[in-house]
Amino acid sequence: MASRALTTAAPVRIDAPAGRAPEVRLTAHDWRSFDTPAQTARWDALAQQAGEPNPFFESWYLLPSLRALDPSGRVQLLCLEANGELAGLLPLRRERDYYGYPLPHWRTWTHANCFLAAPLVARGCERLFWPALFAWADKRAGARLFLHLPELPRNGPSYEALGMALTRQGRQAVLVHQEERAMLSSGLSAEAYLDAALPGKKRKELRRQHRRLCEEGALVVERLHGDANLTRWIDEFLALERAGWKGKAGSALACNPATEALFRQALTGAAARDRLERLALRLDGRPLAMLATFLSPPGAFSYKTAFDEDFARFSPGVLLQRENLALLERDDIDWCDSCAAADHPMIDHLWRERRTVAGINVAIGGKPRRALFRALAALETRRRAGGPA
């Protein structure tokens, strides 16, 4: 009952006398101190007013992630307050190594099942957040050489404000990673989009596979919201995923108690806030393909999917994605992030739009440290370009 009450949390209001900037402060907290109903309510209110959606840093996803993967509390939550209201949040951790190199740094905390690392910032507060973060990092640089910001979407108010803050301060930063992943964003209907995305031969093959699958039994497309039959649905998804190649590789969610707990808690929290859509293709009640999508208007995030590999000849995963194109016809959803790796063999052929996600390193500390950062940045740029390191 407590989680449902959070959906009615009051929105963030940042009022200041005319002509005066709001009073801003950024503080770091042990994340465990935010695992309370009162703090979660503030967090959820911030999420409702975020200028850029990121479900992976909302309370119902980040807290289960931290409980499962950081029980000792190494991760800090950096919280921006403007006139006393929570206006920004970012998980941060000290790191000793940087992709195998002994280079200590601050890093936005992510994990293998976190697909975006944009800070959660109230709309209109993006220009307040980055200068406050940089000032905080400068004072606490210690042995750390830079600030690493992975998985930032390049099209959005947060990235724009980041660029403005760097320019104003004359602070050096370097782009260290960039990829394009499939995205669904169109004014077309689902049917028209499919016609434009796939050649006629492929569409004909999908129709043939659908007919053949219907000959195997009663084929039903199930679309659910809220928490109806949620525990059973989660059990089915975990079993379906583990039965496939991910289970054999040991990377299925259910192969690790921590990731299984994360999945169960996250879907439960999302459903309680009406942020979850569950899609399934069932044959005589048996799930052949399943998809969990997080709804964060105006966007959505295709979180996890699985299919029965015994029915691979019918392409159940693609048939389910054909049904998933109904997202285009929702009034509250303008786009959906696939959360897939670049050049994904299935979704890249079906979803034609692309979302650019970048990793940025930012200089922190005083002049000597920034001089060292310039040398490191030049070295990394040459290495990534294929030159001698």
C-alpha positions in Angstrom: 0.0 0.0 0.0 2.9 2.4 0.7 4.2 2.2 -2.8 0.9 3.0 -4.3 0.6 6.1 -2.2 3.8 7.4 -3.7 2.2 7.9 -7.1 0.3 10.8 -5.6 3.4 12.6 -4.3 3.3 16.3 -4.7 5.3 17.6 -7.7 8.5 19.5 -7.1 8.0 23.3 -6.8 11.0 25.5 -6.9 9.9 29.0 -6.2 12.1 32.0 -5.7 11.5 35.8 -5.5 11.4 37.5 -8.9 14.9 38.2 -10.2 16.6 35.9 -7.7 18.2 32.6 -8.4 17.0 29.7 -6.2 19.2 28.7 -3.3 21.1 25.6 -4.4 23.1 23.0 -2.6 24.4 19.6 -3.6 25.1 16.9 -0.9 26.1 13.3 -0.9 24.3 10.6 1.1 24.7 6.9 1.8 22.0 5.5 -0.4 20.7 3.4 2.5 19.5 6.6 4.1 17.1 7.1 1.2 15.5 3.7 1.5 12.7 5.1 3.6 9.1 6.0 2.7 9.7 9.7 3.3 12.8 10.0 1.1 11.2 7.7 -1.6 8.2 10.1 -1.7 10.5 13.0 -2.4 12.4 10.9 -5.0 9.2 10.0 -6.8 8.0 13.6 -6.8 11.3 14.5 -8.5 10.8 11.8 -11.1 7.4 13.2 -12.0 9.0 16.5 -12.9 12.2 15.2 -14.6 13.1 17.1 -17.7 14.4 13.9 -19.2 13.0 10.5 -18.2 15.4 7.8 -16.8 13.5 5.0 -15.1 16.8 3.3 -14.2 17.5 6.1 -11.7 14.0 6.3 -10.3 13.4 4.9 -6.8 11.6 1.8 -7.9 14.5 0.7 -10.0 17.6 2.2 -8.5 16.8 1.1 -4.9 16.4 -2.6 -5.8 19.6 -2.3 -7.9 21.5 -0.9 -4.9 20.0 -3.4 -2.4 21.0 -6.3 -4.7 24.4 -5.1 -5.9 25.7 -2.6 -3.3 24.6 -3.9 0.1 27.7 -2.4 1.8 26.8 1.1 0.7 29.8 2.1 -1.4 27.5 4.1 -3.7 26.6 7.6 -2.8 23.5 9.5 -3.9 24.3 13.0 -4.9 21.3 15.1 -4.3 20.7 18.6 -5.6 18.3 20.8 -3.5 16.9 24.0 -4.8 15.0 26.1 -2.2 14.8 23.0 -0.1 13.2 20.8 -2.7 14.9 17.7 -4.2 15.7 18.8 -7.7 18.4 16.4 -8.9 19.8 12.9 -8.1 22.8 10.9 -9.4 24.4 7.7 -8.0 28.2 8.1 -7.8 31.0 5.8 -6.7 34.8 6.1 -6.2 36.6 3.8 -8.6 40.2 2.6 -8.6 40.4 1.2 -12.1 39.3 2.6 -15.4 38.7 -0.1 -18.0 41.7 -2.1 -16.7 44.0 0.8 -16.0 44.9 2.0 -12.5 43.3 5.4 -12.8 41.2 6.4 -9.8 38.1 8.5 -10.6 34.6 9.3 -9.8 32.0 7.5 -11.9 28.3 7.5 -12.3 27.2 4.1 -10.9 25.6 1.7 -13.3 25.5 -2.0 -13.8 24.9 -4.5 -16.5 21.1 -4.1 -16.3 21.1 -0.3 -16.2 20.7 1.1 -19.7 20.9 4.8 -19.2 22.8 7.0 -16.8 21.3 10.5 -17.3 20.9 12.2 -13.9 17.3 12.6 -12.7 16.9 16.4 -12.7 13.7 18.5 -12.4 12.7 20.3 -15.5 14.4 23.7 -15.7 17.1 22.8 -13.2 19.5 21.2 -15.6 21.7 24.4 -15.7 21.9 24.3 -11.9 22.8 20.6 -11.6 26.1 20.4 -13.6 27.9 23.4 -12.1 27.0 22.1 -8.6 28.3 18.6 -9.5 31.5 19.9 -10.8 32.1 22.1 -7.8 31.4 19.1 -5.5 33.8 16.9 -7.4 36.6 19.6 -7.4 36.5 19.8 -3.6 36.6 16.0 -3.2 39.0 15.0 -6.0 41.5 13.5 -3.6 43.4 10.9 -5.6 40.8 10.8 -8.3 41.8 12.1 -11.7 38.5 12.8 -13.4 34.7 12.4 -13.4 33.4 9.7 -15.7 29.8 10.1 -17.0 28.7 7.0 -19.0 25.5 6.3 -20.9 24.3 9.9 -21.5 21.7 10.5 -24.2 23.1 13.2 -26.6 19.7 14.6 -27.6 18.1 16.2 -24.5 18.2 19.1 -22.0 20.7 17.4 -19.7 23.4 16.9 -22.3 22.8 20.4 -23.7 23.1 21.9 -20.2 26.3 19.8 -19.6 27.9 21.4 -22.7 26.9 24.9 -21.6 28.4 24.3 -18.2 31.7 23.0 -19.6 31.9 26.0 -22.0 31.1 28.6 -19.4 33.7 27.2 -17.0 36.4 26.5 -19.6 36.5 23.0 -18.2 38.0 20.3 -20.4 36.0 17.2 -21.2 36.5 14.4 -23.7 34.1 12.1 -25.5 35.3 8.6 -24.7 32.5 6.5 -26.1 29.5 6.8 -28.4 27.1 4.4 -29.9 23.7 4.5 -31.7 21.0 2.1 -30.6 17.6 1.4 -32.1 14.8 3.6 -31.2 11.1 3.7 -32.1 9.8 7.2 -32.8 7.3 8.0 -35.6 4.0 9.6 -36.3 3.0 6.5 -38.4 0.4 3.9 -37.3 1.8 0.6 -36.3 0.7 -1.0 -39.6 2.2 1.8 -41.7 5.5 1.7 -39.7 5.9 -2.0 -40.3 5.2 -1.5 -44.0 7.9 1.1 -44.2 10.4 -0.7 -42.0 10.4 -4.2 -43.6 10.5 -5.2 -47.2 7.4 -7.0 -48.6 9.2 -10.4 -48.7 9.9 -10.2 -44.9 6.4 -9.1 -44.1 5.0 -12.0 -46.1 7.3 -14.4 -44.2 6.1 -13.0 -40.9 2.5 -13.5 -41.9 3.3 -17.1 -43.0 5.0 -17.8 -39.6 2.0 -16.4 -37.8 -0.4 -18.6 -39.7 1.8 -21.7 -39.1 2.0 -20.9 -35.4 -1.8 -20.5 -35.2 -2.0 -24.1 -36.6 -0.1 -25.3 -33.5 -2.8 -24.2 -31.1 -4.7 -21.2 -29.7 -2.4 -18.2 -30.2 -3.1 -15.1 -28.0 -1.4 -11.8 -27.6 -1.5 -10.6 -24.0 -1.0 -7.0 -23.0 -1.1 -6.2 -19.3 -0.7 -3.1 -17.1 -0.7 -2.9 -13.3 0.0 -5.8 -11.0 -2.6 -8.3 -12.3 -1.0 -11.8 -12.1 2.4 -10.1 -11.8 4.1 -12.7 -9.6 3.2 -15.5 -12.0 4.2 -13.4 -15.0 7.6 -12.8 -13.5 8.1 -16.5 -12.7 7.3 -17.3 -16.3 9.6 -14.7 -17.7 12.5 -15.8 -15.6 12.0 -19.5 -16.5 11.7 -18.6 -20.2 14.9 -16.6 -20.2 16.8 -19.2 -18.2 15.8 -22.0 -20.6 17.5 -20.3 -23.5 21.0 -19.3 -24.5 21.3 -16.9 -21.6 20.7 -19.7 -19.1 23.4 -21.8 -20.8 25.8 -18.8 -20.7 25.0 -18.1 -17.0 23.8 -14.6 -17.8 20.1 -15.1 -17.4 18.5 -13.0 -14.5 17.6 -16.1 -12.6 21.2 -17.4 -12.7 22.1 -14.9 -10.0 20.0 -14.4 -6.8 20.9 -10.7 -6.9 19.7 -10.0 -10.4 16.6 -12.1 -9.9 15.8 -10.0 -6.8 16.4 -6.8 -8.7 14.0 -7.9 -11.6 11.3 -9.0 -9.2 11.4 -5.8 -7.1 11.8 -3.5 -10.0 8.8 -4.8 -11.9 6.7 -4.8 -8.8 7.7 -1.2 -8.1 7.0 -0.1 -11.7 3.6 -1.8 -11.8 2.6 -0.1 -8.5 3.3 3.2 -10.2 1.6 2.3 -13.5 5.0 2.4 -15.2 5.0 -1.1 -16.6 3.6 -2.7 -19.7 3.8 -6.5 -20.1 3.4 -8.1 -23.5 3.3 -11.8 -24.1 2.7 -14.2 -27.0 1.0 -17.3 -25.7 0.2 -20.7 -27.4 -2.4 -22.6 -25.4 -1.4 -20.5 -22.4 2.3 -21.3 -22.8 4.5 -18.2 -23.1 6.5 -18.2 -26.4 7.8 -14.6 -26.1 7.6 -12.0 -23.4 8.5 -8.3 -23.1 8.7 -5.9 -20.1 8.6 -2.2 -21.1 9.0 0.7 -18.7 6.7 3.6 -19.4 8.2 7.0 -18.6 6.1 9.5 -20.6 6.9 10.9 -23.0 9.2 8.0 -23.5 9.3 4.3 -22.9 12.1 1.8 -22.4 12.1 -1.8 -23.8 13.7 -3.4 -20.7 13.8 -7.2 -21.0 12.6 -9.7 -23.6 12.8 -13.5 -23.9 11.5 -16.1 -26.2 11.1 -19.9 -26.4 14.0 -21.1 -28.6 12.1 -24.4 -29.3 9.8 -22.3 -31.5 12.6 -20.3 -33.1 11.4 -21.3 -36.6 8.3 -19.2 -36.1 10.3 -16.1 -35.0 8.1 -15.5 -31.8 10.3 -12.6 -30.7 9.8 -10.8 -34.0 6.1 -11.5 -34.0 5.9 -10.1 -30.5 7.8 -6.9 -31.6 5.3 -6.5 -34.4 2.6 -6.3 -31.7 4.8 -3.9 -29.7 4.5 -1.4 -32.5 1.2 -0.4 -30.8 3.3 1.9 -28.7 3.2 4.3 -31.6 -0.5 4.8 -31.1 -0.4 5.7 -27.4 -1.1 9.4 -26.8 1.4 9.6 -23.9 4.4 7.9 -25.6 6.4 9.7 -28.3 9.3 7.3 -28.5 10.8 4.1 -27.1 14.4 3.3 -26.4 15.3 -0.3 -27.3 18.0 -0.5 -24.6 19.7 -2.8 -27.0 23.4 -2.9 -28.0 24.3 -1.1 -31.2 23.8 -3.2 -34.4 21.4 -5.6 -32.6 20.6 -8.3 -35.2 16.8 -8.2 -34.7 15.6 -4.9 -33.4 17.9 -2.8 -35.7 16.0 -4.1 -38.7 12.6 -3.4 -37.3 13.1 -0.1 -35.5 14.5 2.5 -37.9 15.3 5.4 -35.7 18.5 5.7 -33.6 19.4 7.2 -30.2 22.9 8.3 -29.6 24.4 7.5 -26.2 27.7 8.9 -25.1 30.4 8.5 -22.4 32.2 11.7 -21.2 35.2 12.2 -19.0 35.4 15.6 -17.3 38.4 17.3 -15.7 38.2 18.0 -11.9 40.4 19.5 -9.3 43.1 22.1 -9.6 45.6 23.1 -12.3 48.1 20.2 -11.9 45.3 17.6 -12.0 43.8 19.2 -15.0 47.1 19.2 -16.8 47.3 15.5 -16.1 43.8 15.1 -17.4 44.7 16.7 -20.7 47.6 14.2 -21.1 45.3 11.3 -20.3 42.6 12.5 -22.6 45.1 12.8 -25.5 46.3 9.3 -24.8 42.8 7.9 -24.7 41.8 9.7 -27.8 44.8 8.3 -29.7 44.1 4.8 -28.4 40.5 4.8 -29.4 41.4 6.2 -32.8 43.7 3.2 -33.3 47.0 5.1 -33.0 49.9 4.1 -30.7 49.1 4.4 -27.0 
